[in-house]
Each structure stands twice: as C-alpha cells, then as structure tokens.
Amino acid sequence: MSVDLRTGNRSEAAVLRSISIARDALWPKSANRTRWTIVRAKIMAVEFFAVASAAFIACLFYHSVLYHALITFSSFPVTEYVFAALFIATLVSLVSAGFQHFAAIQMRPLHVLLWSGLGAVGLAFSLLLSTIFLLKIGQDYSRGTFIFQVVGVAIAITLVRTRLYSWLRSSIASGAIEARHVVLIGDPARCAKFSDRLKQSAIQCVASFGFPWNPEVTREGDGADSPDHNVRKLIEACRTIRPDDVIVLATQEELPKAMSLSSFLSELPIGLHIVPVDALELVAGSRIAEFGTLSTIQLSRPPLSPLDLAVKRSFDVFTAGVGLFVLSPLFLIVSIAIKLDSHGPVFFRQTRHGFNDEPIRVLKFRTMTTFKDGDQFAQAVRNDPRVTSFGRLLRRTNIDELPQLVNVLQGDMSIVGPRPHATAHNRLFHGKIAPFSRRHVVKPGITGWAQVNGLRGETNTLEKMQQRVQLDLYYIDNWSFLLDMKIILLTLLSKRAYTNAY
C-alpha cells in the first residue's frame, strides 16, 4: 500500500511531484527496526569490551614474553591490570563520545572512522600517562606493559571498527537497522540520480518534491496557488514524513529560490542542505574554511600537508640513497652491457613535466638506438625496432627506470607518484582531458598507482589515457604513507606492474 500526497489541484500536483511514498517511509522510526540510539549504544559497548580485553591481554602477553613462559595468576597482579584495562577502555569511550565518532557513522567513510579511532587511542593513552605521572604510580606500571597496550588497543580498535562498519552497512541494506532518511527537493530526474548516489552511503530517500513554485511565474496573494501556500504544503508533507534531512538540489538559476526556501524549511527539526547540482563534482571534496576573518567554501587544497610532505620526502631521500648504494654493482653491470650491446651513451635524459607543470630532465638507462626528445618524441610500441636487444630486457623488468633514483635525490621526483609523461605527450592530451594537469599537484614518481594496476606502457587512445589519469587522481586524493608502501610492494611483486612493458 502506498500513500499519495498529491492533491487534486493541478497546480499543487505540479508542485508536489513524484510523492508516492511507501507507508513505512511515513514512520521511519518504526518499532520493527533498531533505533540509532540503541545501535550507537551497542557499538560503543562492543568497542569498550574490545578495548578492555585487548588492554588486559596485552598485559598477559607482555609478562609471558618477559618471563619466557606462561605466567600464573598467582604471580600476576590481576586486580591492578583489570582496573587499568577498564580505565583505558573508559578513556577511549569518553574520547570517542566527546568527538562524536558515532554521531553520523552511517555517513562517514571507513578511513575517517579508523583514523579517528586511532586518534582516540593516542589521546586516551596520553591521558593515562598523565594520570600515572600525577598519581606517582609509575613504579607499578612498566613501560613495556604501556607499549604493548598501546599496540594491542590500536589493533583492536582497527579490527572492531572495520567489522562494525561492514555489519552496519549490511544491516541497513537488509532493513534490520533504520537508514538515515532524507527528502529531496528539485527536478525529478536529478532527485532520482542523487537518490542512487545516497544509497551507496546507506542513506534512504523517502520522498522527492519539486520546487514549491513555478520558476517562470511569480504569484501574489494568499490563494491556493500562491507560493506561500505551496511552501506550507511542502512543510506539512515533511512534517508527516519526519525525515532526518532535507536536501535541496538547485541549479545556478535556482540558487536564489533555494536560499529563500531554506528560510522556510529551517522551522523543521531536520538537517537542511543545499547542493549546487551544476557543480556537484566540483564541490564533492569541498569544506567550509576560515580565511582570515571570513568563512569560505574551499573547493580544493594541497593534497599533502606539510607533515605529509616531510614524511614522504624523508622516505624518498632514505630509499633513494640506500637504493643507489645497494644497486651500484647492478648499475655497473647494466652500463657495461649497454655499451657492448649498441653504440651510444649509457644514460638518456628526457624532458618531462614535473611538479606544478615545471619541466624536469628524467634520467633513464638507454634502451633505444635513437635519442629523440621534445616534439619528435614517440612512445615505444610492441616490437618497436628502435628498442635494442638488451634494452627490451631492461624495459620488461623496469630496470631502465632505476637511474631516476638520482632524480629523487635531487628533489625532482618521488619514489611513488603519477608517472611523468614526455612534454609532447602531455600536450597531446592536455586539452582533451579536463583535469589532466592536476596530476602535477604532486611530484611524479618512479612507480605509481596506475602502473601497478596494469596501466603502463603505450597510451595511444584517449580512453587509455583517461583511465590512467583517473587512477593517478585517485592516488592524489587518497594519499597515505601506507598507500605508498602498498604500491612499492605491488611494483616488486605484482605481475600487473609489468604489463605492457615493451
């Protein structure tokens, strides 16, 4: 059975479009679904038990390792460490509650939930350390126990939150837990498309309305067709549905109306949002920022913070330095083999675009009989006659890229990043792929996310380059030190990293 909120009046029927709502949507807080307050309480209880257990087990494990045998409870201060484990779990729970980690858990991505959990662990143990210092009980709490507990609780938080997040999504999808309910206002086609995107975040659209006035006609008065009357009908419909949020989808021309409508909808006890559909992708990663004394909508920002840059650069310098030292015998052997295989220099420098589109000179082992650069550059293809016999082996094993460790030490490149293209190759696709140059907001790398996913080698079509750019931008938008480590391991071990190497 469905409830149709449309009226017999033709103008109101045009205003309140696509409002055919399932009966259970009118009462989203139904008794047969678990309420969010109960869900959050259960999640916090599970996390509390997991943290307390991990803290206590860490103590047992540390003492077992310390005494090289399983300890007996007679020689183990059970009461003290049970109290400490409960105290640690309480601190973690208080920090999580204080920073509202679970307030909108169904709308947060998993990585945000995990990082906030690790932050709660760090802050909780900082408070524990302060408590130990202030109460002067450090002699009863060993450093080894403290370190083991930090590691154990961090692992427990990560595992528990990952499992709870998976369970939460599946429970919402099955209807066991009520989803966050929203009402959409805007063009029906846009509402349907936006509703599909919300489903990916376990958010349910329970109704969609058109704007409560005709955009081409302005009516005055208090009649049934007046704007105020239609707005009141819309507000009453929302009161009946009782959503958690109302989202207004507005084009650039509709934004003034959306702002006016928001002043009326603000009387509802809901979260109110305006989405500029013309720039939906542009504002997807935006945030409200403080700029001096002003508040701005920051659409983009440098992908790596100063701390991230310092960590990445430190790793680059260390890895490049050690790599050049360890691989120096290989460099000597390869250099001799290149000279014996064909005439020409051992190394080849090519101009490519680096950070901020600035040209850099990339160093490689020579693998071809020609040394063309600039506008005369042409990518290598399968069975390319320009590639030497030994050069084909170097290219297939990626050894020809190793001299770029020198570029890394010089600061022109990074170990991991989007692969730099020749300048002529960049100009070919620059005007055909809109965010193409955004690849250069970070330093180029010897290896990258696109390469370990099989997208290396020749890019002779627009589709191939679009796929590579898409993966490069994913790396930029989701950078982490762990992602760099993953790419390095895949480069060394995955067969896909050597696909199309010729």
N, C-alpha and C positions, 0 to 999 in steps of 0.2 A: 504494500500500500504506500502511496506517496501523497504528499501534501502539496498542492499547487498554490502558491502565494499570489499568483497573478489575478487581477481583478477583471471585471467585465468592462471597465472603462478602457477605450482604445489607447488613449494617451498614456495611462498608467501601465497598460500591458506593454507598451513600447519602452516605458521607463524601467519597469521591473522585469528585465529579460532573463531568460534561462534560469528561472527559480523553481525548478522541480526538485524537491529535496526529499530524501528518504526520511521516513518517520523517526528513525533513531537518531538522525542528524539534528533534529529539533531539540533533543535532550542528550547532548554529548556526555553529560556526567551521569550516565545510566548506571544502575546498580550492578548489572552483569559484567561490567568492566572495572578493572582495578583502577582506583583513583591515583592521580600523580603524587599526592601527598603520601599515600601508602607505598607507592613504588620507590620514591626517594628515601623514605624511611628504611625500606628493606635494603636498598643499595648501600646506604650508609652503615647499616647493621652488618651486612656481609663484609664490607670493607674494614669495619672496625675489628671483626673477628679475624680476618685475614692478616691484618697488620699486627694484632696482638700475638697471633700464632707465629707469624714469621719472626717477630722480635724474640719470642721465647725460644723457638727452635734455633735461632742464630746463636743464642747463649749456649744451648746444649752442644751445638756443633763446635763452637769455639773451644769450649772446655774439653770436648772429646779430642780435638786436634792437639790441644795444649798438653794433655796428659797421655796422648798416644793410645788411648783406649776409651771405651765407653764408660762414662762415669756412672756412679750410683747416686741415687737421690739422697743417700745419707751424707755424701760428701759435697753435695751441690746445694747452694742457697736458693731453694725453690721459691720460698715466700718472697724474697727480695726481688728475684728476677720476674716472677709473675706480676708483682706490683709494678715493676719497671715497664714490662710489656704492656700492661693495661694503661699506664701513664702515657707511653708513646702512642698507643692507639687513640687515646683521648685527644692528645695534641694534634695528631693528623686529622682526626674528625673535626675538631674545632677550627683548624685552618681551612679545611675543605668547606665547611659550612660558612665560615666568615667570608671567604672569597666566592661563595655561591657556585661551587663547581658543578652542582647537580641541579641548579635552578632551571636551566633550559638545556638539559643534557641531550634531549632528542633533536635539538637543532645545531649542536656543536659537532664539528668533525672529530674523528677519533684522535688525531695527533694533538689537537688542542687539549683534549681531556687527559691524555697521557702526560704531556708536558706540565700541565697544571698539577697533576698528581705528584710528579717528581719534585716540583716546586714546593708542594705541601710537605713532602718528606724532608726536604732540606731545611725548611723553616721550622718544622717540628723538632728536628734533632738540634737545631741551633738553640731553640728554647730549652730543650733538655740539657744541653751543655751549660747554658746559663744557670739553670736550676741547680745542677751539680756544683757549679762554682760558688753560687751564693750560699748553698747549704753546707758547703765544705765536706762533701761526701765523695770526693774524687778517689780517695784511697779504697773505697769499696766498689768502685766501678772502673774496670780495666779499660785501657784504650783499645785492646783487641776486641773485647766484647762490643764496645761502641761501634767500631768499624764494621764488624760482622753484622751488627743490627742494621746499620745504615744500608749496606748492600742487600741484606735479606729483605728489608721492608721495601726498598725501591723495586726489587724484582717482584715482590708480592703485589704491590700497587699496580705495576705494569700489567701483570698477568690477569689480575682480578678485573681491572677496568676494561681491558680488551675483551674478556669473556662477558662481562656485564653489558658492554656496548653491543656485542653481537646478539646476546639474548634479548636486549631491549628492542633492537630493530625487528627481529623476527616476531616478538610478542606483539609489537604494534601492527605489523603487517597481518598477523593472524587475527587481530581484534581482541586479544586477551588483555591488552592494555590500551586505554583510550589514547588516540593520537591527539596531537595539538590541532585544534580545529580553526580554520580560517575562512573568512568570507572575502571574495574578490569583487572589486568594483572596476568596471571598464568594458572594453569591447569584448563580446563573447568569444571571438576567435583567440584573442590574446589571453583571456582568462583560462580557456581550455589548455592552451600551450603552457601557461605558467603553472597551472594545476599539475600537469605532468612532471614539471621540474620539482614541485614541492613534494611529490610522492617519493622522490629519491631521498629526501631527508626525513621520511616517515611523518610528514605533515599532511593532513587531510583537508581538502577544500570541500566544504559542506554546502556552499551556495555561491552563485555569482550574480551580480546585478549590473545593469547599465548605469551610466551617469543619470542622476535624477532630474535632468532637464535636457531639452533638445539643444545641442550646441549651436544650431543655426537660428534659433528663435529665443528671444527673451520675453517672458511673460510677466505681467504685473498683476497684482491683486491677490485675493485670498481664496480664489475658486479652486475647484478640484484639479485644474491643470496648472496651477501656479507652482513655481519652483519650491516655495516653502512647503507646500502641501506634499509634494513628491518626496522632498527630503524627509519630512516627518514619517511618511510611509516607509521609506528606506530604514530609518532609525528604528521604527517599531518592528520591522521584519528582523533586524539584527537583534533586538531585544528578545524576540521569540526564539531565534536560533541559538543565542548565547554563545558566540564564538570566543575563542581566546584572542584572536587578532583579526583586524580588518586591513586588507591591503588594497590600495587604490593604484591601478595601473593607468598611467597617464602619458599621452604623447606630449611633445613640446607645446603644442597648441592648447592641450587640455590642462597643463600645469596650473594656470591661474584658477581654473574651476576646481581642481583638486585641492588647492590650498584653501579655497573658500569652503569646500565641502568638509575639509578636516576640522574646521572650527565648529561645525555642527556635530560631527561624529565624536568629537572629544568628550561629549557628555556621556558616552558609553564606557563602561568599565572594561575596556579592552586595550590591547596594544594596537596602535594605529601606525601604518606605514604607507609611504608614497614611493612607488617605483617608477622612475622615468624609463618607459619601455624603449624609447628611441636610443637610449644609451645604456641598455641593460648590461651588456658585456663590459662596457667601459667602467661602470660603477660596481661591478661584481666584487672587486677587491678593494673598494674604497673604504675610508673610515673618516670619522669626524676628528679633526686635528686642531690643536691650539697653535695658532700662528701669531706670536706676539700677544696682543690683547684681543685678537679676532679668533673666531672659530671657522674653519674651512672644511670643505669636503676634499680630502686628499685622495686623488684618484690613483696615484702611483707613488712609489718611494724607492730608494735604492734597495735592491733585493737583499743585500748583505749589510748588516750593521757593522760599526767599527770593530766590535768584538769578533764578529764572524770573519771579517777581513783579516784581522790579526791571527786568528786560529788557522785560517786557510793559507795565509802567506807563510806562517811558521812551518806548517806541514809541507808546503811546496819547497821551501828552501832546504829543509832537512832531507826530504825524499830525493830531491834533485842532486844535492851534494853527495849523499850516500850512494845514489844510483850511478853517478858518474865515476865515483871511486871504485865501486864493485864491478861495474861493467867496462872499465878501462881495458882489460885484456880482450874482451869481445870487440870493442871499438877498434883495437889494433888489428885483430884478425879480419874483421869486415873491411877495414881500409885496404889491407893488402889484397884481399880477394877482389875488391872493386877495381884496383889498379891492374890486376892480372886479367880480369875479365874483359875490360874495354878501355879505350882511351878516354881521358877526361879527368876532371877533378874528383876527389873523394866525396866532397860535400857539395850540396846545391842549395842556394838561398833563393827563396821565392817571396815576393811581396804579397802580403795578405792583410786583411782588415783585423785589427785587434780591438782592445777596449776602447769604447767611445768612437768607433769607426776610424781610429788612427791607424795608418799603415805601419806594419811591422815586417821585419825580414825573418822569415821562418827558416830554420836550418834543418836539412834532411840529408841522409845518405843518398848519393846519386844512384838512381835506378834506371835512367834512360840514356839514350845516346844523344838526345837533344837537350838544350838548356833554355827553352823559351819561357818568357815571363811576360807580365803585363797583358796588353791587349791580344797578344799572339798565343796566350795560354789555351791549351785544350786538355780536357780531362782524359785520363787513361781509360781505355775500354778493354773488353775481353780480347785476348790475343793481340794486344797492341804491339805493332812491330818496333815501336820506339823503346820498349822495355827490354833491358838486357837479360841474359840468362840468369845471372846471379841476382839481378835486380828484381826479377819475378819472385825469387825466394824471399828476398828482403821484404817485399810488399806483402806477400802472403802471410808472413809471420809478424808483421808490424815492426820489424827491427829497423826499418828505414826511418821511423819516427823518433827513435831514441835520442838522436842529437838535439832534439828540441828540449831536452833537459837543460841545455845551455840557455835557451830562451826563457825557461822557467826561472833559472838563477838570475837572469838579467831583469826579470820582472815583467817581461812582455807577455808571458803565458802562465798558465796554471797546469798542475797535473791533470785536473779534471775540469771540464768546461765544454761549451759548444766548440766543435772543430772549426778552425778558421778556414775560410774559403779564399781562393785567389781573387784579387780585386776585379778582374774581368768577369769572373763567375758571379760575384756579388752584384755587379751592375746589370747582369742579365736578368736577375730575379727581383731586384730591388723594387721596381715599380709594379710588379705583378702580385707580390705577397705583402699585404699591408704592414704586419708587424715584423717584417724581415729584419730590420736593423736593431730590433730590441734584443736580438741575440748578442749584441755587443755591449750590453749594460754590465756584463761581467767579462773577465779575461777569458780568452779562448783557451782550450785545453788540449793536451796530448790525446786524451780519450774523453768520451762524453756519453751521455745517456742515449743519444740517437745511435751511436756506434755499437753499443752493447745490445741494442735491440734490433740489430741487423740492418740498420740504415746507414751503411758506409759505402764508399765507392762512388760509382758514377751516378749523377743526378741529371739525367738528360731530359726529364719531363717535369712539368710544373707540379704534378701530383707527388712525385718522389721528393721534390724539394719542400713541398708543403708538409709532408709527413715528417721530414727531418726537422723543419722549423718548429712544428708542433711539439715534438719531443724535447727540443732544446729549450723552448719556453716553459715546458713542464718542469724541467730541471731548475731553471732560474726561479720559478715561482715556488718551488718546493725544496729549495736547497737546505741541506743539513750536512754536518760532518759525516754522519752515518751514511747518508746517500752517497757521498764521495767514496767512502770505504767500500760500499757495495759495488759501485761502478768499477773501481780498481780490481776487485776480486773477479767480477764478471769479465773484465778485459783479459785477465790472466787465464781464467778457467772456462769461460763460456765459448762454445763453438760459434754462436751468433755474432760474437765480436770480430770474427774473421770472415764473415760472409761478404761476398762481392769484393774480395781483396785480390786485385789483379792489376 
